[in-house]
Amino acid sequence: MAFPPAAAGATLNINVVNKAISLRADRWTGSRHVIYGHTPRPHPVLHANATGLDTGCVYGYTLTGISLPDFKVYKVAARRAYFED
């Protein structure tokens, strides 16, 4: 099974001071580190100020988590696919 088309681009939608702003995760320079998901990728996406954790568990790939404040990444295999096209 291939990742869905949404996996091709990592767009991050965040709400800052009640204003919706759409930014690319690799360009986020806010004062706080953002941890996001909802855009499955084969591996966690690690940037200086943003971390993408969605690794497609719902599609049968892996579930990824992160511990704070050390930012250690943990991955476990999905038991099965929970969604299919």
Stockholm file with secondary structure:
# STOCKHOLM 1.0

chainA/1-85         MAFPPAAAGATLNINVVNKAISLRADRWTGSRHVIYGHTPRPHPVLHANATGLDTGCVYGYTLTGISLPDFKVYKVAARRAYFED
#=GR chainA/1-85 SS CCCCGGGGCCEEEEEETTEEEEEEGGGCCCSSCEEECSSCCSSCEECSSEEECCCBGGGTSEEEEEETTTTEEEEEECSSCSCCC
#=GC SS_cons        CCCCGGGGCCEEEEEETTEEEEEEGGGCCCSSCEEECSSCCSSCEECSSEEECCCBGGGTSEEEEEETTTTEEEEEECSSCSCCC
//
